[in-house]
């Protein structure tokens, strides 16, 4: 079976997020001062060929831990669906 994984990688809350801070400051400049606390990360979509959803989840977890997220500075979440 083929599965699609949608992965969100975000900087840990305890760390500075310069991009998010710049966007937060820009919100005030364009009249959206109600918006605050912007944090910017990245979104990854990938496809996995696996015999079951459990195996696909294991493969995505492994990819996140080994390559897609730096666990010292980032956290990640993902969802998996059948294609």
C-alpha positions in Angstrom: 0.0 0.0 0.0 1.0 3.6 -0.5 0.8 6.1 2.3 1.1 9.9 2.3 2.8 11.5 5.3 2.4 15.2 6.2 5.1 16.3 8.6 5.5 19.6 10.4 8.8 20.5 11.9 9.0 23.4 14.3 11.7 25.0 16.4 11.4 24.2 20.1 9.4 26.9 22.1 12.5 27.5 24.3 14.5 28.6 21.3 14.5 32.0 19.5 12.8 32.0 16.1 14.2 35.0 14.2 12.0 34.5 11.1 8.9 34.3 13.3 10.0 37.5 15.2 10.5 39.4 11.9 7.0 38.3 10.7 5.5 39.2 14.0 7.0 42.7 13.8 5.9 43.1 10.2 2.3 42.3 11.2 2.2 45.5 13.2 3.5 47.4 10.2 0.6 46.2 8.0 -2.1 47.0 10.5 -2.4 43.5 12.0 -1.1 44.2 15.5 -3.5 41.7 17.0 -1.3 38.9 15.6 1.6 38.0 17.9 3.9 35.1 18.6 4.5 33.9 15.1 6.8 30.9 14.8 8.0 29.6 11.5 9.0 26.0 10.7 8.6 23.8 7.7 6.2 21.3 6.2 7.3 18.1 4.5 5.1 15.8 2.5 6.4 12.4 1.4 5.1 9.0 0.2 5.8 5.6 1.7 5.3 2.2 0.2 4.6 -0.1 3.2 2.6 -3.3 4.0 0.6 -1.5 6.8 0.1 1.9 8.4 2.1 0.8 11.4 5.1 0.1 9.3 4.6 3.4 7.4 4.5 5.3 10.7 7.7 3.6 11.8 9.5 4.5 8.6 8.3 8.2 8.8 9.3 8.3 12.5 12.8 7.0 11.6 13.1 9.6 8.7 12.2 12.4 11.1 14.6 11.3 13.8 17.5 10.6 11.4 17.2 13.3 8.8 14.2 15.7 8.7 14.3 17.2 12.3 17.2 18.1 14.5 15.8 16.9 17.8 18.0 19.2 19.8 16.4 22.3 18.3 13.2 21.1 16.7 10.0 19.0 17.4 7.9 17.3 14.8 4.4 15.9 14.3 3.0 13.9 11.4 -0.1 12.4 10.0 -0.4 9.4 7.7 -3.1 8.6 5.2 -3.7 6.0 2.6 -3.2 7.3 -1.0 
